Amino acid sequence: MKNAPFLRAAIFFALFAVAVVIGYFILRPSGELPIYHPSQLDPRLVDGSMRSDTGEHRIKAFRLIDQNGDSVFLKDVAGKVVLADFFFTTCGTICPKMSTQMARVQAAFAEDPRVMLLSHSVTPEADSVPALHAYAREYGVDHRRWRLLTGDRKQIYALARTSYFAVLDHGDGGPDDFVHTENFVLVDPQGRLRGFYDGTKAAEADRAIKDMRWLLKAMPQ
């Protein structure tokens, strides 16, 4: 056949193109961040009533007070990329390391209004607004990007355990209960959990920054 060479060449190039496309989808890094549901997490992190939940988990509503005395609600961070942690101002062990790394995250997004960092005090009875304000000065906290939060103890402890799944231990938020965790928790603009990081380590903070940039890039302009 006169056209056979051309036909064979066309088939070869078609197969080659298909192979390239298949190879691209097999070999490319996905870059996708997981969306965490309670049933997918370490059961020790999840309240017993929520371990079998398979629906989309979102951060629960809250009302807390920041270092400037301003009320902060869930609606104030809706639509933003949020990195959250739990600390207390008199902590001399992991909290200074965490706040140092959180300050690095703040610096990475200093001019991006789509980012908010939330640090929840686990000793709110001691961490008054003036105490948080002094701590904020120590770590160069920019109120536009980073809120240090105090308020109702039971509410904060419930957020740690049933919204952010940040701690392995369980309790009722009472006077004898205590949360102490190094976890940074990443939340997307829809209020879904997207990442967990050891906030005492620079490499983990770098990973959080990278994942936050990925979420920001995926947001509609």
LUMTI-233038 format. One record per residue (C-alpha): y negated, x, z. Coordinates in Angstrom, 1 decimal. Layout:
BEGIN
north: Y; east: X; up: Z
...
//
This chain:
BEGIN
north: 0.0; east: 0.0; up: 0.0
north: -3.4; east: 1.3; up: -1.1
north: -5.1; east: 0.2; up: 2.2
north: -2.3; east: 1.4; up: 4.5
north: -4.1; east: 4.5; up: 5.7
north: -7.2; east: 2.5; up: 6.5
north: -5.1; east: -0.1; up: 8.3
north: -3.3; east: 2.5; up: 10.4
north: -6.7; east: 4.2; up: 11.2
north: -8.2; east: 0.8; up: 12.2
north: -5.1; east: 0.1; up: 14.5
north: -5.3; east: 3.5; up: 16.0
north: -9.0; east: 3.2; up: 16.9
north: -8.5; east: -0.3; up: 18.2
north: -5.7; east: 0.9; up: 20.4
north: -7.7; east: 3.9; up: 21.5
north: -10.7; east: 1.6; up: 22.4
north: -8.4; east: -0.7; up: 24.4
north: -6.9; east: 2.4; up: 26.2
north: -10.4; east: 3.6; up: 27.1
north: -11.4; east: 0.2; up: 28.5
north: -8.2; east: -0.1; up: 30.5
north: -8.6; east: 3.5; up: 31.8
north: -12.1; east: 2.8; up: 32.9
north: -11.2; east: -0.2; up: 35.0
north: -8.2; east: 1.6; up: 36.5
north: -10.0; east: 4.9; up: 37.3
north: -13.5; east: 3.8; up: 38.1
north: -14.5; east: 3.7; up: 41.8
north: -14.9; east: 0.1; up: 42.8
north: -17.9; east: 0.7; up: 45.1
north: -17.2; east: -2.7; up: 46.6
north: -17.7; east: -3.3; up: 50.3
north: -15.2; east: -5.6; up: 52.0
north: -16.3; east: -8.9; up: 53.5
north: -14.7; east: -9.0; up: 56.9
north: -13.1; east: -12.1; up: 58.3
north: -11.7; east: -12.4; up: 61.9
north: -8.1; east: -12.6; up: 60.7
north: -8.6; east: -9.2; up: 58.9
north: -9.9; east: -7.3; up: 61.9
north: -8.1; east: -5.5; up: 64.8
north: -7.1; east: -8.5; up: 67.0
north: -8.4; east: -6.6; up: 70.1
north: -11.9; east: -7.0; up: 68.6
north: -11.6; east: -10.8; up: 68.1
north: -11.7; east: -13.6; up: 70.6
north: -8.4; east: -15.3; up: 70.8
north: -9.8; east: -18.6; up: 69.6
north: -11.0; east: -16.9; up: 66.3
north: -8.1; east: -14.7; up: 65.4
north: -6.6; east: -17.1; up: 62.9
north: -9.9; east: -18.0; up: 61.3
north: -9.8; east: -17.3; up: 57.5
north: -13.0; east: -18.9; up: 56.4
north: -16.2; east: -17.0; up: 55.8
north: -17.5; east: -15.5; up: 59.0
north: -21.3; east: -15.3; up: 59.5
north: -23.5; east: -14.1; up: 62.4
north: -24.3; east: -16.9; up: 64.8
north: -27.8; east: -18.1; up: 65.7
north: -29.6; east: -16.3; up: 68.4
north: -33.0; east: -16.2; up: 70.2
north: -33.9; east: -12.9; up: 71.8
north: -37.1; east: -10.9; up: 72.7
north: -38.0; east: -7.5; up: 71.2
north: -39.9; east: -4.5; up: 72.5
north: -43.3; east: -6.1; up: 71.6
north: -42.5; east: -9.3; up: 73.4
north: -42.0; east: -11.2; up: 70.2
north: -39.2; east: -13.8; up: 69.8
north: -36.5; east: -12.9; up: 67.2
north: -34.3; east: -15.5; up: 65.7
north: -31.5; east: -15.4; up: 63.2
north: -33.9; east: -16.8; up: 60.6
north: -36.1; east: -13.8; up: 61.0
north: -33.3; east: -11.5; up: 59.5
north: -31.8; east: -14.0; up: 57.1
north: -31.8; east: -12.5; up: 53.6
north: -32.0; east: -8.9; up: 54.9
north: -29.6; east: -6.1; up: 55.2
north: -29.0; east: -5.7; up: 58.9
north: -27.5; east: -2.8; up: 60.9
north: -26.8; east: -3.8; up: 64.5
north: -25.7; east: -2.0; up: 67.7
north: -25.5; east: -2.4; up: 71.4
north: -27.1; east: 0.0; up: 73.9
north: -29.1; east: 0.3; up: 77.1
north: -32.1; east: 2.3; up: 77.9
north: -30.7; east: 4.2; up: 80.9
north: -27.5; east: 5.2; up: 79.2
north: -27.0; east: 9.0; up: 79.3
north: -23.8; east: 9.3; up: 77.2
north: -23.4; east: 7.7; up: 73.8
north: -26.7; east: 5.7; up: 73.5
north: -29.0; east: 8.7; up: 72.9
north: -26.8; east: 9.8; up: 70.1
north: -26.7; east: 6.3; up: 68.6
north: -30.4; east: 5.9; up: 68.8
north: -30.9; east: 9.3; up: 67.2
north: -28.7; east: 8.2; up: 64.3
north: -30.4; east: 4.8; up: 64.1
north: -33.7; east: 6.6; up: 63.8
north: -32.3; east: 8.4; up: 60.8
north: -31.3; east: 5.1; up: 59.3
north: -34.8; east: 3.8; up: 59.9
north: -36.3; east: 6.8; up: 58.2
north: -34.1; east: 6.2; up: 55.1
north: -35.5; east: 2.7; up: 54.7
north: -39.0; east: 3.2; up: 56.2
north: -40.7; east: 1.3; up: 53.3
north: -38.1; east: -1.3; up: 52.5
north: -38.9; east: -4.7; up: 54.0
north: -35.4; east: -5.9; up: 53.0
north: -33.8; east: -3.9; up: 55.9
north: -33.8; east: -4.7; up: 59.6
north: -32.1; east: -2.7; up: 62.5
north: -31.2; east: -4.6; up: 65.6
north: -30.3; east: -2.9; up: 68.9
north: -29.2; east: -5.3; up: 71.6
north: -29.5; east: -4.3; up: 75.2
north: -26.3; east: -4.8; up: 77.2
north: -28.3; east: -4.6; up: 80.5
north: -31.1; east: -7.1; up: 79.7
north: -31.8; east: -7.7; up: 83.3
north: -33.0; east: -4.1; up: 83.6
north: -34.3; east: -3.6; up: 80.0
north: -37.5; east: -5.6; up: 80.2
north: -40.0; east: -5.6; up: 77.4
north: -42.0; east: -2.7; up: 78.9
north: -38.7; east: -0.7; up: 79.3
north: -37.8; east: -1.4; up: 75.7
north: -41.3; east: -0.5; up: 74.6
north: -41.1; east: 2.9; up: 76.3
north: -37.7; east: 3.6; up: 74.8
north: -39.1; east: 2.6; up: 71.3
north: -41.9; east: 5.2; up: 71.7
north: -39.3; east: 7.8; up: 72.6
north: -37.3; east: 7.3; up: 69.5
north: -40.2; east: 6.6; up: 67.1
north: -39.1; east: 2.9; up: 66.5
north: -41.1; east: 1.1; up: 63.8
north: -41.4; east: -2.5; up: 64.8
north: -41.3; east: -3.5; up: 61.1
north: -37.8; east: -2.1; up: 60.7
north: -36.2; east: -1.8; up: 64.1
north: -36.1; east: -4.3; up: 66.9
north: -34.8; east: -3.5; up: 70.4
north: -33.6; east: -6.8; up: 71.9
north: -33.4; east: -8.2; up: 75.3
north: -32.8; east: -11.7; up: 76.6
north: -30.0; east: -13.9; up: 78.0
north: -27.0; east: -11.7; up: 79.0
north: -24.3; east: -14.2; up: 78.1
north: -25.9; east: -14.7; up: 74.7
north: -26.0; east: -11.0; up: 73.9
north: -22.4; east: -10.5; up: 75.1
north: -21.2; east: -13.4; up: 73.0
north: -23.0; east: -11.9; up: 70.0
north: -21.1; east: -8.6; up: 70.6
north: -17.8; east: -10.3; up: 70.8
north: -17.9; east: -13.4; up: 68.5
north: -20.5; east: -12.5; up: 65.9
north: -20.4; east: -8.7; up: 65.4
north: -16.9; east: -8.0; up: 66.8
north: -18.3; east: -4.8; up: 68.1
north: -16.2; east: -4.2; up: 71.2
north: -12.5; east: -3.9; up: 72.1
north: -12.8; east: -5.3; up: 75.6
north: -13.2; east: -8.9; up: 76.6
north: -15.2; east: -10.7; up: 79.3
north: -17.5; east: -13.6; up: 80.1
north: -20.9; east: -11.9; up: 80.0
north: -21.1; east: -12.3; up: 83.8
north: -22.5; east: -9.8; up: 86.3
north: -19.2; east: -7.9; up: 86.4
north: -18.8; east: -7.7; up: 82.7
north: -20.0; east: -4.7; up: 80.7
north: -20.1; east: -3.9; up: 77.0
north: -20.2; east: -0.2; up: 76.0
north: -19.5; east: 0.6; up: 72.3
north: -20.5; east: 3.2; up: 69.8
north: -20.1; east: 0.8; up: 66.8
north: -22.8; east: 0.2; up: 64.2
north: -22.1; east: -3.1; up: 62.4
north: -23.4; east: -3.8; up: 58.9
north: -24.4; east: -7.3; up: 57.9
north: -25.3; east: -8.5; up: 54.4
north: -28.2; east: -10.8; up: 53.5
north: -25.8; east: -13.8; up: 53.8
north: -25.0; east: -12.9; up: 57.4
north: -21.5; east: -11.6; up: 56.6
north: -19.9; east: -8.5; up: 58.1
north: -19.6; east: -5.6; up: 55.6
north: -19.0; east: -2.4; up: 57.6
north: -18.3; east: -0.7; up: 60.9
north: -19.4; east: 2.9; up: 61.8
north: -19.3; east: 5.3; up: 64.7
north: -23.0; east: 5.4; up: 65.6
north: -22.7; east: 8.7; up: 67.4
north: -21.8; east: 10.7; up: 64.3
north: -24.3; east: 11.8; up: 61.6
north: -21.6; east: 11.5; up: 58.9
north: -20.9; east: 7.9; up: 59.8
north: -24.6; east: 7.1; up: 59.8
north: -24.8; east: 8.6; up: 56.3
north: -22.0; east: 6.3; up: 55.3
north: -23.9; east: 3.4; up: 56.7
north: -27.0; east: 4.4; up: 54.7
north: -24.9; east: 4.7; up: 51.5
north: -23.4; east: 1.2; up: 52.0
north: -26.8; east: -0.3; up: 52.9
north: -28.2; east: 1.1; up: 49.6
north: -25.2; east: -0.5; up: 47.8
north: -26.0; east: -3.9; up: 49.3
north: -29.7; east: -3.5; up: 48.5
north: -28.9; east: -2.6; up: 44.9
north: -26.7; east: -5.7; up: 44.6
north: -29.5; east: -8.0; up: 45.9
north: -31.3; east: -10.1; up: 43.2
north: -34.7; east: -8.7; up: 42.4
//
